Amino acid sequence: MQGEDGKWSNVDSRVAMRLHTLINAEGELAARTDPQWVAALARHGFTLNAEGEIAELAHAVRPLSRRSTQIEANRAVLLVEWRTAHPGQEPSPDQMHRIDRLAWAKARPNKPGDLDEAAWEELIAGELAAIDPGILRGRAPVPVQAGTIEDLDVALLAARAIVDADARAASCGGRFSLVDVHAGATRALAATGIVVPRESLQPVLEQIIERALTLTVDLLAAEEERPAHVKRLMASTTAALKTELAERFDALTRAGAAVEPTLIVAAAEAVLREHVELDSRQVQAAAAIAGTDRLVSVTGPAGAGKTTMLRAAKEALSQRGDRMVVVAPTKKAASVAGREIGTSASSLHALLSDHGFRWGRDESGADVWTRLHRDEIDPTTGLRYAGPRRFPLRAGDRVVVDEAGMVDLHTANALAIVAAETGAGIAMVGDHLQARPVGHSGAMATMTRRATAVVELTVVHRFHDPEYAELTLRMREPGSKDEALAVASDLDARGLIHCVADQAQAREVMVEAYFRASAGQRRMALVTSTNEEADAINEAIQQRRIDHGQLALSRIAVGQAEQRLLEGDIVQTRRNDRHANVENRALWVIRKLTCTGIELVSLNDSADVRTVTREYAADHVHLAYASTVHGIQGETTDAAVVGPGVDAAGLYVGMTRGRTRNEALAIAPTAAAARAQIADSMFRGLREVSINDSIRAARIELGRAARTPHNVADTPPDLWSAQQSPSRELERYQLEQLNKGLHATKQALIELDRRIADDDAGTHGHPEAVLTAAPIVAARQQLVAQYVAGVGEYVEARHVHEQAILAANDAMNGSGAPAPIARQKDTERRRGDADARVVVRSAFDGSDLSR
């Protein structure tokens, strides 16, 4: 790009991409607070709603979007016709331009770029009039309703900024950057309803950011230079939550004994179908779950027979007189597990609710968990809480959490509390490499690190092709870029990777795949990277089914986001409803639309019929021909197609849904580029389970960031060369990392001490505040242990490095290097070492490590 000085410079695209959240936030701020824009709307009778949309026009968005879907359908037909006429070729950019113009011409007079503004305005006005004639009627001016800067609650807006940044940081272990905080503060300010010029907002925006940073922990506090885009911050609440969960699982850890394998084999013979046998790892896992280890972790890839194994474990527990209580993160997953295991099952949240836990959000949008004690009044129902009734637990019972990789930190903390109180054991069964929870992940990995019985299933039973089963294991977690490329090459050799020119062609391919599977009476899973892409494919499939006469427009219902629902559509329910007995993310076919409700038939069981109200459908039912990875997690189909842009979990989950065939799409010009793109998709970020993991990841990210070099220009070339030998460089890097770690830990301790002191001062005389402070105190204890362990390693590494540098200097002096310079640098280095040792000692002398 060209700067103000007229010079051209390269742009780091990785950094630029991290700025998009702030750019979008600034756009939202302008659209909601700009005085000229808001006044112009008001003069014509328009207002902004709570979402920042023009309230009087919001209802026209979905119908206009449906017109766009029709244009995409026209484009798909034209592309098929072109490829039929030109076998083995792809249209050039000019040809694509002509196809686009024709696609628009079938639904509209022409493409907008080929019309003058007046004609285009008339066209859009006509479309709006067709949707709602009242839209074009003149409106009386309305007054501008706006708050003032003086009315703003900076503390609340700061909390909302951190909630925003924290929610967007789930894929990074809870880490976010200063840019993310800035964006969150900007969005929080935009939603306040004030209407003020942008320059007047800057001072309050800076106040919000400054206040928000007090609600974070800086993982790189010891670093002098920390670029704004580096994800080095973590919400204090998230840091405390991670530490608290680790402490609770530590307290639960108790080794036991597994059941004899022969008992598991006998139990399996009693409950499994004929010719179904457990492999050795399944027997080992079932024996651990039926045994007496307090914490058990069973991990394994998709299709490894985890639920089959649980049937045998349940039988073994029953023979001993103990119970297996099966739960899952969602009611849908629990129902699937219960059906396959042959027992009743429920959502994990139902169990926790039965034990008094309640959850919601505070004014800032942050998750808040509370707990009722026996005989307290439930504020949501007004009824007296009488204690656990549906899920009473006792010592020896085993709570099995299926699909445990999707359990978030809050939920896992509550489960650990229940286990500690009741004496029940916990078994987490799942795959942390599949879909993550909606909140912060790492609960299963945290428990696995502390479980005394850990079993990994390695044999895949789902797929008809054993070679493909082995390939999915390699795809699950490749060890290197070369290994990922080898997996992609093997997929391509099987014809499972397809190049597409753009996102529109990807939709076309996925829509065609659905209809091919449907014609053969096979079930197809279509996995997309975003909900928006899933919506586009869903509406395209629905429209083509209408065109083919498979669906009729004689009866219509309105679904979530004003989607059109028709009899025969495949839909998904998005909220548990005990009255209708439907589950979140369950899949259905609409059998009948009536005046009062919608009859749904389960996609997996034609005898399973439910009825939901039209009001429920409008809020919680949407089309489900295609879905994101969370929507398809746990399902098994005949075949699957994975769209472009998915992450590692999306690729792996999507490519393991189909029993017979699974394909992936990549937007790429060549087969080699497609393979490279699929290989890149297989890589996952570092697993950030603990605070230490997050610090390590932040350091790696900082190491990749451009920073100002220090002391290079002032170092004589000969001394610089001698000090930069490969072995010295490695020693220096290791020492630097250890030193940074000690400084970061010390800064974190200082911050926690400050918070504890502030809390003590603010809550003096309130005994209940001890419970609130407990996670912070626990976090401090863990950091102290980390610091003490790191000091010895630091001192030893410093000694090794010191001796190596002295040897290098002696060698240089012998070859004619200026001795005064060498002695000067050596003196400076020794002084620096002494300073470093003072820092180490002061951390012990100046802190009460027993606290």
Buried (B, 14 or more C-beta within 10 A) or exposed (E): EEEEEEEEEEEEEEBEEBBEBBEEBBEBBEBBBBBEBBEEBBEEEBBBEEEBBBBBBEEBBBBEBBEEBBBBBBBBBBBEEBEEEEEEEBBEEEBBEEBBBBBBBEBBEEBEEEBEEEEBEEBEEEBBEEBBEEBEEEBEEBEBEBEEBEEBEBBBBBBBBBBBBBBBBBBBBBBBBBBBBBBBBBBBBBBBBBBBEEEEBEEBBEBBBEBBBBBBBBBBBBBEEBBBBBBBBBBBBBBBBBBBBBBBBBEBBEEBEBBEBEBBBBBBBEBBEEEEEBBEBBBBBBBBBBBBBBBBBBBBBBBBBBBBBBBBBBBBBBBBEBBBBBBBBBBBBBBBBBEBBBBEBBBBBBBBBBBBBBBEEEEBBBBEBEBBEEEEEEEEEEEEBEEBEEBEBEEBBBBBBBBBBBBBBBBBBBBBBBBBEBEBBBBBBBBBBBBBBEBBBBBBBBBBBBBBBBBBBEBBBBBEEEEBBBBBBBBBBBEEEEBBBBBBBBBBEBEBBBBBBEBBBBBBBBBBBBBEBBEEEBBBBBBBBEBEBBBBBBBBBBBBBBEEEBBEEEBEBBBBBBBBBBBBBBBBBBBBBEEBEBBBBBBBBBBBBEEEBBBBBBBBEEEEEBBBBBEBBBEBBBBBBBBBBBBBBBBBBBBBBBBBBBBBBBBBBBBBBBBEBBBBBBBBEEBBEBBBBBBBBBEBEEBBBBBBBBBBBBBEBBEEBEEEEEEEEEBBEBBEEBBEEEEBEEBBEBBBBBBBBBBBBBBBBBBBBEBBEEBEEEBEEEEEBEEEBEBBBBBBBBBBEBBEEBBEEBEEBBEEBBEBBBEBBEEBBEEEBEEEBBEEBBEEBEEEBEEBEEBBEEBEEEBEBEE
